[in-house]
Amino acid sequence: MRLDRFLFASRLFKSRTLAQAACEANHVQVNGEPARSSHALRVGDEIRAFSPRGSIVWEVLAPA
């Protein structure tokens, strides 16, 4: 699953466009590295996102 789709589906961002903009602004990290919106998520990845609602950390447990 693409990173921007995951961020939108988890309702952290209200739209996929906002999720993509956050990735471009380096507000989203995967495994401690800034990630592009097209990054493919894998089991075990740690996602750290900084949004207007605050900082959130997820771990991918199963494939989508």
MMTF fields as JSON, N, C-alpha, C and O atoms, coordinates in Angstrom:
{
  "mmtfVersion": "1.0.0",
  "mmtfProducer": "UNKNOWN",
  "numBonds": 255,
  "numAtoms": 256,
  "numGroups": 64,
  "numChains": 1,
  "numModels": 1,
  "chainsPerModel": [1],
  "groupsPerChain": [64],
  "chainIdList": ["A"],
  "bondAtomList": [4, 2, 8, 6, 12, 10, 16, 14, 20, 18, 24, 22, 28, 26, 32, 30, 36, 34, 40, 38, 44, 42, 48, 46, 52, 50, 56, 54, 60, 58, 64, 62, 68, 66, 72, 70, 76, 74, 80, 78, 84, 82, 88, 86, 92, 90, 96, 94, 100, 98, 104, 102, 108, 106, 112, 110, 116, 114, 120, 118, 124, 122, 128, 126, 132, 130, 136, 134, 140, 138, 144, 142, 148, 146, 152, 150, 156, 154, 160, 158, 164, 162, 168, 166, 172, 170, 176, 174, 180, 178, 184, 182, 188, 186, 192, 190, 196, 194, 200, 198, 204, 202, 208, 206, 212, 210, 216, 214, 220, 218, 224, 222, 228, 226, 232, 230, 236, 234, 240, 238, 244, 242, 248, 246, 252, 250],
  "bondOrderList": [1, 1, 1, 1, 1, 1, 1, 1, 1, 1, 1, 1, 1, 1, 1, 1, 1, 1, 1, 1, 1, 1, 1, 1, 1, 1, 1, 1, 1, 1, 1, 1, 1, 1, 1, 1, 1, 1, 1, 1, 1, 1, 1, 1, 1, 1, 1, 1, 1, 1, 1, 1, 1, 1, 1, 1, 1, 1, 1, 1, 1, 1, 1],
  "groupList": [{"groupName": "MET", "atomNameList": ["N", "CA", "C", "O"], "elementList": ["N", "C", "C", "O"], "formalChargeList": [0, 0, 0, 0], "bondAtomList": [1, 0, 2, 1, 3, 2], "bondOrderList": [1, 1, 2], "singleLetterCode": "M", "chemCompType": "L-PEPTIDE LINKING"}, {"groupName": "ARG", "atomNameList": ["N", "CA", "C", "O"], "elementList": ["N", "C", "C", "O"], "formalChargeList": [0, 0, 0, 0], "bondAtomList": [1, 0, 2, 1, 3, 2], "bondOrderList": [1, 1, 2], "singleLetterCode": "R", "chemCompType": "L-PEPTIDE LINKING"}, {"groupName": "LEU", "atomNameList": ["N", "CA", "C", "O"], "elementList": ["N", "C", "C", "O"], "formalChargeList": [0, 0, 0, 0], "bondAtomList": [1, 0, 2, 1, 3, 2], "bondOrderList": [1, 1, 2], "singleLetterCode": "L", "chemCompType": "L-PEPTIDE LINKING"}, {"groupName": "ASP", "atomNameList": ["N", "CA", "C", "O"], "elementList": ["N", "C", "C", "O"], "formalChargeList": [0, 0, 0, 0], "bondAtomList": [1, 0, 2, 1, 3, 2], "bondOrderList": [1, 1, 2], "singleLetterCode": "D", "chemCompType": "L-PEPTIDE LINKING"}, {"groupName": "PHE", "atomNameList": ["N", "CA", "C", "O"], "elementList": ["N", "C", "C", "O"], "formalChargeList": [0, 0, 0, 0], "bondAtomList": [1, 0, 2, 1, 3, 2], "bondOrderList": [1, 1, 2], "singleLetterCode": "F", "chemCompType": "L-PEPTIDE LINKING"}, {"groupName": "ALA", "atomNameList": ["N", "CA", "C", "O"], "elementList": ["N", "C", "C", "O"], "formalChargeList": [0, 0, 0, 0], "bondAtomList": [1, 0, 2, 1, 3, 2], "bondOrderList": [1, 1, 2], "singleLetterCode": "A", "chemCompType": "L-PEPTIDE LINKING"}, {"groupName": "SER", "atomNameList": ["N", "CA", "C", "O"], "elementList": ["N", "C", "C", "O"], "formalChargeList": [0, 0, 0, 0], "bondAtomList": [1, 0, 2, 1, 3, 2], "bondOrderList": [1, 1, 2], "singleLetterCode": "S", "chemCompType": "L-PEPTIDE LINKING"}, {"groupName": "LYS", "atomNameList": ["N", "CA", "C", "O"], "elementList": ["N", "C", "C", "O"], "formalChargeList": [0, 0, 0, 0], "bondAtomList": [1, 0, 2, 1, 3, 2], "bondOrderList": [1, 1, 2], "singleLetterCode": "K", "chemCompType": "L-PEPTIDE LINKING"}, {"groupName": "THR", "atomNameList": ["N", "CA", "C", "O"], "elementList": ["N", "C", "C", "O"], "formalChargeList": [0, 0, 0, 0], "bondAtomList": [1, 0, 2, 1, 3, 2], "bondOrderList": [1, 1, 2], "singleLetterCode": "T", "chemCompType": "L-PEPTIDE LINKING"}, {"groupName": "GLN", "atomNameList": ["N", "CA", "C", "O"], "elementList": ["N", "C", "C", "O"], "formalChargeList": [0, 0, 0, 0], "bondAtomList": [1, 0, 2, 1, 3, 2], "bondOrderList": [1, 1, 2], "singleLetterCode": "Q", "chemCompType": "L-PEPTIDE LINKING"}, {"groupName": "CYS", "atomNameList": ["N", "CA", "C", "O"], "elementList": ["N", "C", "C", "O"], "formalChargeList": [0, 0, 0, 0], "bondAtomList": [1, 0, 2, 1, 3, 2], "bondOrderList": [1, 1, 2], "singleLetterCode": "C", "chemCompType": "L-PEPTIDE LINKING"}, {"groupName": "GLU", "atomNameList": ["N", "CA", "C", "O"], "elementList": ["N", "C", "C", "O"], "formalChargeList": [0, 0, 0, 0], "bondAtomList": [1, 0, 2, 1, 3, 2], "bondOrderList": [1, 1, 2], "singleLetterCode": "E", "chemCompType": "L-PEPTIDE LINKING"}, {"groupName": "ASN", "atomNameList": ["N", "CA", "C", "O"], "elementList": ["N", "C", "C", "O"], "formalChargeList": [0, 0, 0, 0], "bondAtomList": [1, 0, 2, 1, 3, 2], "bondOrderList": [1, 1, 2], "singleLetterCode": "N", "chemCompType": "L-PEPTIDE LINKING"}, {"groupName": "HIS", "atomNameList": ["N", "CA", "C", "O"], "elementList": ["N", "C", "C", "O"], "formalChargeList": [0, 0, 0, 0], "bondAtomList": [1, 0, 2, 1, 3, 2], "bondOrderList": [1, 1, 2], "singleLetterCode": "H", "chemCompType": "L-PEPTIDE LINKING"}, {"groupName": "VAL", "atomNameList": ["N", "CA", "C", "O"], "elementList": ["N", "C", "C", "O"], "formalChargeList": [0, 0, 0, 0], "bondAtomList": [1, 0, 2, 1, 3, 2], "bondOrderList": [1, 1, 2], "singleLetterCode": "V", "chemCompType": "L-PEPTIDE LINKING"}, {"groupName": "GLY", "atomNameList": ["N", "CA", "C", "O"], "elementList": ["N", "C", "C", "O"], "formalChargeList": [0, 0, 0, 0], "bondAtomList": [1, 0, 2, 1, 3, 2], "bondOrderList": [1, 1, 2], "singleLetterCode": "G", "chemCompType": "PEPTIDE LINKING"}, {"groupName": "PRO", "atomNameList": ["N", "CA", "C", "O"], "elementList": ["N", "C", "C", "O"], "formalChargeList": [0, 0, 0, 0], "bondAtomList": [1, 0, 2, 1, 3, 2], "bondOrderList": [1, 1, 2], "singleLetterCode": "P", "chemCompType": "L-PEPTIDE LINKING"}, {"groupName": "ILE", "atomNameList": ["N", "CA", "C", "O"], "elementList": ["N", "C", "C", "O"], "formalChargeList": [0, 0, 0, 0], "bondAtomList": [1, 0, 2, 1, 3, 2], "bondOrderList": [1, 1, 2], "singleLetterCode": "I", "chemCompType": "L-PEPTIDE LINKING"}, {"groupName": "TRP", "atomNameList": ["N", "CA", "C", "O"], "elementList": ["N", "C", "C", "O"], "formalChargeList": [0, 0, 0, 0], "bondAtomList": [1, 0, 2, 1, 3, 2], "bondOrderList": [1, 1, 2], "singleLetterCode": "W", "chemCompType": "L-PEPTIDE LINKING"}],
  "groupTypeList": [0, 1, 2, 3, 1, 4, 2, 4, 5, 6, 1, 2, 4, 7, 6, 1, 8, 2, 5, 9, 5, 5, 10, 11, 5, 12, 13, 14, 9, 14, 12, 15, 11, 16, 5, 1, 6, 6, 13, 5, 2, 1, 14, 15, 3, 11, 17, 1, 5, 4, 6, 16, 1, 15, 6, 17, 14, 18, 11, 14, 2, 5, 16, 5],
  "groupIdList": [1, 2, 3, 4, 5, 6, 7, 8, 9, 10, 11, 12, 13, 14, 15, 16, 17, 18, 19, 20, 21, 22, 23, 24, 25, 26, 27, 28, 29, 30, 31, 32, 33, 34, 35, 36, 37, 38, 39, 40, 41, 42, 43, 44, 45, 46, 47, 48, 49, 50, 51, 52, 53, 54, 55, 56, 57, 58, 59, 60, 61, 62, 63, 64],
  "secStructList": [7, 5, 2, 2, 2, 2, 2, 2, 2, 6, 6, 1, 1, 1, 1, 2, 2, 2, 2, 2, 2, 2, 2, 2, 6, 6, 7, 3, 3, 3, 6, 6, 3, 3, 7, 7, 6, 6, 7, 5, 7, 7, 6, 6, 7, 3, 3, 3, 3, 3, 3, 6, 6, 3, 3, 3, 3, 3, 3, 7, 7, 1, 7, 7],
  "xCoordList": [0.847, 0.0, 0.903, 1.927, 0.501, 1.261, 1.127, 0.107, 2.153, 2.171, 1.058, 0.389, 0.847, -0.189, -1.588, -2.443, -1.823, -3.12, -3.306, -4.407, -2.242, -2.33, -2.651, -3.504, -1.974, -2.204, -3.625, -4.221, -4.175, -5.549, -6.534, -7.506, -6.296, -7.196, -7.229, -8.255, -6.111, -6.059, -6.689, -6.799, -7.109, -7.782, -6.892, -7.398, -5.584, -4.69, -4.778, -4.729, -4.907, -5.075, -6.441, -6.907, -7.086, -8.448, -8.532, -9.599, -7.422, -7.421, -6.064, -5.067, -6.064, -4.818, -3.859, -2.643, -4.391, -3.57, -2.818, -1.641, -3.488, -2.819, -1.742, -0.688, -2.002, -1.004, 0.226, 1.357, 0.003, 1.116, 1.918, 3.147, 1.238, 1.929, 2.767, 3.866, 2.275, 3.035, 4.289, 5.34, 4.19, 5.367, 6.401, 7.598, 5.947, 6.866, 7.552, 8.686, 6.873, 7.434, 8.267, 8.673, 8.518, 9.3, 8.676, 9.389, 7.332, 6.633, 6.295, 5.677, 6.695, 6.416, 7.726, 8.484, 7.978, 9.187, 8.801, 7.86, 9.537, 9.382, 10.72, 11.726, 10.741, 11.973, 13.041, 14.228, 12.61, 13.538, 14.035, 14.828, 13.592, 14.019, 12.83, 11.719, 13.023, 11.929, 11.46, 12.275, 10.142, 9.599, 8.758, 8.094, 8.796, 7.946, 6.562, 6.392, 5.586, 4.208, 4.021, 3.09, 4.871, 4.749, 5.481, 5.53, 6.041, 6.781, 5.864, 4.76, 6.315, 5.528, 5.787, 6.933, 4.727, 4.862, 5.0, 4.405, 5.797, 6.029, 5.784, 5.784, 5.578, 5.38, 6.624, 7.746, 6.42, 7.525, 7.97, 8.764, 7.474, 7.832, 7.241, 6.114, 8.018, 7.538, 7.306, 8.21, 6.092, 5.713, 5.551, 4.819, 6.235, 6.122, 5.636, 6.291, 4.461, 3.86, 3.614, 3.145, 3.937, 3.711, 2.596, 2.79, 1.437, 0.276, -0.223, 0.295, -1.23, -1.798, -2.385, -2.511, -2.738, -3.297, -2.223, -2.541, -0.974, 0.128, 0.967, 0.796, 1.865, 2.779, 2.181, 1.687, 2.233, 1.684, 2.695, 3.367, 2.796, 3.7, 2.889, 2.108, 3.084, 2.44, 3.511, 4.635, 3.125, 3.95, 3.061, 1.949, 3.549, 2.773, 2.862, 3.948, 1.687, 1.64, 1.252, 1.636, 0.493, 0.048, -0.062, -0.29, 0.097, -0.034, -1.477, -2.411, -1.639, -3.003, -3.61, -4.747],
  "yCoordList": [-1.164, 0.0, 1.241, 1.284, 2.237, 3.496, 4.239, 4.14, 4.968, 5.718, 6.763, 6.881, 7.526, 8.555, 7.957, 8.54, 6.812, 6.142, 5.668, 5.757, 5.166, 4.724, 5.896, 5.778, 7.019, 8.183, 8.707, 9.158, 8.654, 9.088, 8.071, 8.461, 6.785, 5.741, 5.71, 5.381, 6.052, 6.078, 7.347, 7.505, 8.264, 9.515, 10.487, 11.358, 10.354, 11.35, 12.64, 13.737, 12.503, 13.651, 13.551, 12.453, 14.695, 14.707, 14.352, 13.978, 14.463, 14.099, 13.51, 13.692, 12.8, 12.215, 13.304, 13.141, 14.401, 15.53, 16.126, 16.466, 16.255, 16.764, 15.796, 16.223, 14.495, 13.495, 13.593, 13.486, 13.797, 13.945, 15.199, 15.18, 16.286, 17.535, 17.366, 17.915, 16.625, 16.378, 15.566, 15.811, 14.616, 13.823, 14.705, 14.581, 15.588, 16.491, 17.455, 17.867, 17.819, 18.751, 18.035, 18.648, 16.73, 15.911, 15.846, 15.808, 15.832, 15.674, 14.214, 13.903, 13.316, 11.891, 11.136, 11.37, 10.225, 9.406, 7.932, 7.554, 7.112, 5.664, 5.107, 5.303, 4.416, 3.852, 4.921, 4.674, 6.111, 7.186, 7.998, 8.921, 7.68, 8.39, 9.143, 8.614, 10.35, 11.04, 10.183, 9.61, 10.102, 9.214, 9.982, 10.961, 9.524, 10.094, 9.477, 8.417, 10.13, 9.65, 8.313, 7.574, 7.991, 6.744, 5.572, 4.477, 5.791, 4.74, 3.548, 3.72, 2.344, 1.132, 0.645, 0.425, 0.483, 0.047, -1.467, -2.197, -1.93, -3.355, -3.675, -2.783, -4.936, -5.373, -5.03, -5.304, -4.43, -4.063, -2.617, -2.147, -1.9, -0.489, 0.344, 0.113, 1.309, 2.254, 3.594, 4.15, 4.1, 5.362, 6.411, 6.208, 7.534, 8.66, 9.854, 10.289, 10.38, 11.498, 12.666, 12.495, 13.844, 15.076, 15.825, 16.32, 15.908, 16.544, 17.66, 17.846, 18.407, 19.452, 18.884, 19.598, 17.605, 16.969, 16.49, 16.059, 16.56, 16.126, 15.056, 14.76, 14.491, 13.468, 12.083, 11.811, 11.212, 9.87, 8.875, 9.143, 7.711, 6.657, 5.379, 4.984, 4.733, 3.456, 2.434, 2.775, 1.146, 0.06, -0.79, -1.149, -1.112, -1.92, -3.371, -3.944, -3.96, -5.329, -6.368, -7.532, -5.958, -6.902, -6.175, -4.965, -6.9, -6.252, -5.839, -6.454, -4.799, -4.31, -5.044, -4.766],
  "zCoordList": [0.0, 0.0, 0.0, 0.682, -0.775, -0.828, 0.499, 1.18, 0.846, 2.1, 2.163, 3.19, 1.083, 1.12, 1.27, 1.936, 0.662, 0.826, 2.261, 2.804, 2.879, 4.268, 5.191, 6.071, 4.994, 5.85, 5.706, 6.685, 4.496, 4.275, 4.863, 5.51, 4.649, 5.156, 6.682, 7.278, 7.311, 8.775, 9.339, 10.555, 8.437, 8.777, 9.541, 10.249, 9.411, 9.992, 9.182, 9.74, 7.872, 6.986, 6.328, 6.023, 6.108, 5.578, 4.107, 3.62, 3.392, 1.981, 1.612, 2.31, 0.493, 0.02, -0.442, -0.347, -0.936, -1.368, -0.182, -0.301, 0.957, 2.156, 2.639, 3.112, 2.522, 2.899, 2.0, 2.474, 0.703, -0.234, 0.079, 0.012, 0.419, 0.754, 2.01, 2.093, 2.983, 4.209, 3.907, 4.498, 3.01, 2.625, 1.926, 2.185, 1.05, 0.342, 1.3, 1.057, 2.389, 3.367, 4.438, 5.425, 4.236, 5.174, 6.562, 7.565, 6.625, 7.898, 8.173, 9.191, 7.275, 7.431, 7.266, 6.324, 8.203, 8.156, 8.221, 8.919, 7.487, 7.551, 7.98, 7.298, 9.101, 9.671, 9.882, 9.669, 10.301, 10.624, 9.451, 9.636, 8.253, 7.045, 6.448, 6.453, 5.937, 5.24, 4.061, 3.337, 3.878, 2.851, 1.846, 2.188, 0.598, -0.443, -0.341, 0.262, -0.921, -0.841, -1.56, -1.239, -2.508, -3.264, -2.594, -3.154, -1.421, -0.726, -0.46, 0.056, -0.806, -0.573, 0.855, 1.249, 1.609, 2.998, 3.072, 2.28, 4.037, 4.254, 5.719, 6.567, 6.01, 7.386, 8.196, 7.77, 9.363, 10.239, 10.115, 10.93, 9.109, 8.952, 10.09, 10.526, 10.556, 11.562, 10.875, 10.252, 10.996, 10.362, 11.44, 12.409, 11.273, 12.203, 11.393, 10.446, 11.788, 11.055, 11.991, 13.116, 11.509, 12.252, 11.534, 10.424, 12.162, 11.539, 12.442, 13.544, 11.984, 12.841, 14.144, 15.139, 14.123, 15.321, 16.295, 17.404, 15.896, 16.755, 16.081, 14.898, 16.844, 16.348, 16.613, 17.707, 15.597, 15.732, 15.178, 14.182, 15.843, 15.403, 15.198, 16.063, 14.03, 13.737, 13.404, 13.035, 13.548, 13.047, 12.154, 12.54, 10.963, 10.026, 10.493, 10.58, 10.795, 11.315, 10.274, 10.386, 9.261, 8.241, 6.909, 6.88, 5.806, 4.501, 4.258, 4.771, 3.474, 3.188, 2.019, 1.638]
}
